[in-house]
Amino acid sequence: MHTLFFDDFEIGQEFVSPGRTVTDTDLSLFCMLSGDWHPIHSDEEFARTTPFGRRIVGGVFGIALVTGMMGRWGIFERSVEAMLSIDDWRFLAPIFVGDTLTVRMTIMGKKPTSDGRRGVLDRGFTIVNQAGSPVQEGRSAALIKRRDE
């Protein structure tokens, strides 16, 4: 896909990522990166005693996954200047090793900045597992360049 600029986006427009299967290595590396070694993530025997029955991946892994999936689309490659917020993020269901996740992004709103050289996109995100069930959702605003005319 090619870079899209502020003027290229339409409210209601959707983008869907390819699937990505979460691995045990993802879980271990995310524990290392975040420093979150809670036993729900790192101790299989402990995790069996929880309502989930097995280890779960740390919730903020989903947010990191969203940013990675946006990179795969390539649409923000040369246009995004900053992520401005993460709003109303909800953890709806656990993410397990072996889940294949897909990210859906919907353009919820757009507003030019006061200088007119950029704009703010309000983006809604949903992470869906292989069963079609949403596991996380939320919004994130981003500062996007306008197309050079």
C-alpha positions, 0 to 999 in steps of 0.5 A: 500500500502507499502512503496516505495523507490527511486529505486521502482519508474519509470518515467511515473508511476501514482498514483491516490487517492480515492475521498474526498469530501470537507465539510463546516467544511474543509472550516472553519477549513482551514480558522482558520488554515491559518488565511485567513478569506477573505469574498470569503471564509467566507461570503456567502452573499459577495461570491454571488456577485462574479463571483463564486456565492458562497464561495470558499475554499482557494487555498492552501487547494489543496496543503494541500490536496495533502500531505494528499492524499499521506499519504493515499497511504502509499508509502512514509511512511518510505522513504520520507525525505523532500519535496524540492519544490512546482513548477509551481502550478496553480489554474485552477478552484475554489474548492467548498464545496461539490466537491469530489476531486481526486489527480493524481501523475505522476513521471516526473523525478528522479535523485540520489543524489551525495552521492548515498544514496538518490534520488530526485523525480520530481512529477507532481500533478493534482487535479481533481473534480467530473466532471473530471475537473482539479482544480489545478496542479503543481510539487513538488520535494521530497528527497527519501531514496534508498532501503537498499540492 
